[in-house]
Amino acid sequence: MQAQTTADPSSKSAADGAASEFLTFRLGAESYGIEILKVQEIRGYEQPTAIANAPAFIKGVINLRGVIVPILDLRIKFQMAQARYDEFTVVIILNIAGRVVGVVVDSVSDVLTLAGDAIRPTPEFASATFDTKYITGLGTVEEQMIILLDIEKLMTGADMALVDGAVH
């Protein structure tokens, strides 16, 4: 069931036909999914302590039971409309490459199990301005499209500067 590999991430669960569990969440009008095995906990949003000169998508840090956790807003990272923080806003605490990181999302929806045949590959786009390298595929559940993120690849990317010695 563990879907971590150092090989091409597009060859993960979609290719092996095995079912995978995803935590689904909303960013604006879109639904996204991340592997449930990366999720440590889900918390209500609290204003993090800002860090000087941090990129706009890094909202700051929180102290989570003695661990300093960077908090990122995926709406800002994905260049979506300005983020609104309300009673539905939550932080998903992730454990990525041995680091604890929090991501702000509009709301958490559900945990879904998707069979390999329910996951379609990410479409190819000719434009270099549209980056799909963090998308592992598209899942469909009852006519709803869910964008499946490779959250580890996203969080360990060079532009994030969150994890030292990123392999990606």
PLY file of the C-alpha trace (Angstrom):
ply
format ascii 1.0
element vertex 168
property float x
property float y
property float z
element edge 167
property int vertex1
property int vertex2
end_header
0.00 0.00 0.00
2.98 2.31 0.53
3.28 4.33 -2.69
6.62 6.04 -2.12
9.21 5.47 -4.82
12.24 7.29 -6.06
11.35 6.38 -9.62
9.08 8.38 -11.90
6.11 9.45 -9.71
3.71 9.14 -12.65
4.29 5.39 -12.51
2.87 5.16 -8.99
-0.55 3.81 -8.01
-2.23 4.67 -11.31
-0.02 2.23 -13.18
0.00 -0.63 -10.67
-3.79 -0.93 -10.50
-3.85 -1.02 -6.69
-6.32 1.10 -4.75
-4.92 4.12 -2.92
-6.44 6.32 -0.23
-6.49 10.08 -0.66
-7.49 12.92 1.64
-9.55 15.28 -0.50
-9.76 19.01 0.06
-10.98 22.15 -1.66
-9.03 25.09 -3.00
-11.52 27.53 -4.47
-13.88 25.62 -6.75
-11.50 22.69 -7.30
-11.09 19.42 -5.42
-7.62 18.04 -4.77
-6.35 14.82 -3.27
-3.16 13.85 -1.47
-2.00 10.44 -0.29
-3.42 9.78 3.15
-0.11 8.24 4.26
1.50 11.71 4.13
-1.12 13.27 6.45
-0.25 13.54 10.14
-3.30 15.52 11.34
-5.88 18.15 10.41
-6.20 21.33 12.48
-8.27 24.48 12.46
-6.50 27.52 11.02
-4.62 29.71 13.47
-2.63 32.77 12.47
1.03 31.68 12.15
3.99 33.79 13.24
5.27 35.59 10.14
8.85 35.09 8.98
10.67 38.09 7.49
11.56 37.85 3.77
9.69 34.55 3.29
7.95 33.96 -0.05
4.28 35.07 -0.07
2.98 31.48 -0.01
4.78 30.79 3.29
2.40 32.25 5.85
4.81 31.71 8.75
5.35 29.07 11.43
3.40 27.54 14.30
4.58 25.67 17.38
2.96 22.23 17.24
3.69 20.43 20.52
7.28 21.70 20.54
7.90 21.30 16.79
8.24 24.46 14.68
6.10 23.85 11.59
6.22 26.03 8.44
2.71 26.86 7.17
2.14 27.27 3.41
-0.97 28.53 1.68
-1.55 26.38 -1.42
-3.99 28.96 -2.84
-1.16 31.48 -3.03
1.36 28.87 -4.24
-1.02 27.89 -7.08
-1.71 31.58 -7.91
-5.43 31.32 -7.14
-7.70 34.16 -6.03
-6.78 35.83 -2.75
-7.19 33.51 0.20
-10.06 34.05 2.61
-9.67 32.67 6.13
-12.94 31.60 7.78
-14.34 28.88 10.05
-13.91 26.25 7.29
-10.23 27.03 6.64
-8.03 24.22 7.88
-4.37 23.30 8.03
-3.34 19.81 6.93
-0.21 18.79 8.83
1.96 16.61 6.59
5.02 14.49 7.22
7.16 14.88 4.09
10.69 13.50 3.77
11.09 13.52 7.54
9.88 17.13 7.90
6.58 18.32 9.33
4.89 20.95 7.14
1.41 22.48 7.25
-0.67 23.49 4.23
-3.65 25.85 4.38
-6.70 24.73 2.37
-10.27 26.02 2.11
-11.81 22.86 3.60
-11.23 19.13 3.95
-13.81 16.97 2.20
-13.32 13.25 2.71
-10.99 10.27 2.56
-11.52 8.42 -0.72
-10.24 5.09 -1.92
-9.50 5.20 -5.64
-8.76 2.08 -7.64
-5.96 2.35 -10.17
-8.47 2.33 -13.04
-10.28 5.36 -11.53
-7.11 7.46 -11.90
-6.35 8.99 -15.28
-2.95 10.36 -16.32
-2.38 14.09 -16.29
-3.06 15.57 -19.73
-0.10 16.96 -21.65
-0.09 20.71 -22.31
2.00 22.37 -24.99
2.45 25.58 -23.02
5.53 25.79 -20.80
3.69 28.34 -18.63
1.35 25.65 -17.26
3.23 23.31 -14.94
1.75 19.86 -14.22
4.84 18.27 -12.62
3.16 18.18 -9.19
0.03 16.42 -10.48
0.12 12.61 -10.47
-3.25 12.14 -12.14
-6.94 12.93 -12.18
-9.41 10.87 -10.20
-13.12 10.77 -10.85
-15.76 10.02 -8.25
-19.45 10.35 -9.17
-18.77 12.80 -12.03
-16.48 14.92 -9.83
-12.90 15.47 -10.96
-10.22 15.34 -8.26
-6.73 16.65 -9.01
-4.26 14.27 -7.37
-1.15 16.06 -6.12
2.29 14.59 -5.59
2.55 16.50 -2.33
6.03 15.19 -1.58
7.37 16.39 -4.94
5.65 19.75 -4.41
7.01 20.21 -0.89
10.56 19.10 -1.73
10.81 21.23 -4.90
13.70 23.68 -5.07
11.30 26.67 -5.13
9.88 25.61 -1.75
13.26 25.49 0.08
11.67 23.45 2.87
13.62 20.20 2.81
17.39 20.03 2.57
18.95 17.82 -0.07
15.76 17.27 -2.03
16.12 14.35 -4.43
13.62 15.70 -6.94
0 1
1 2
2 3
3 4
4 5
5 6
6 7
7 8
8 9
9 10
10 11
11 12
12 13
13 14
14 15
15 16
16 17
17 18
18 19
19 20
20 21
21 22
22 23
23 24
24 25
25 26
26 27
27 28
28 29
29 30
30 31
31 32
32 33
33 34
34 35
35 36
36 37
37 38
38 39
39 40
40 41
41 42
42 43
43 44
44 45
45 46
46 47
47 48
48 49
49 50
50 51
51 52
52 53
53 54
54 55
55 56
56 57
57 58
58 59
59 60
60 61
61 62
62 63
63 64
64 65
65 66
66 67
67 68
68 69
69 70
70 71
71 72
72 73
73 74
74 75
75 76
76 77
77 78
78 79
79 80
80 81
81 82
82 83
83 84
84 85
85 86
86 87
87 88
88 89
89 90
90 91
91 92
92 93
93 94
94 95
95 96
96 97
97 98
98 99
99 100
100 101
101 102
102 103
103 104
104 105
105 106
106 107
107 108
108 109
109 110
110 111
111 112
112 113
113 114
114 115
115 116
116 117
117 118
118 119
119 120
120 121
121 122
122 123
123 124
124 125
125 126
126 127
127 128
128 129
129 130
130 131
131 132
132 133
133 134
134 135
135 136
136 137
137 138
138 139
139 140
140 141
141 142
142 143
143 144
144 145
145 146
146 147
147 148
148 149
149 150
150 151
151 152
152 153
153 154
154 155
155 156
156 157
157 158
158 159
159 160
160 161
161 162
162 163
163 164
164 165
165 166
166 167
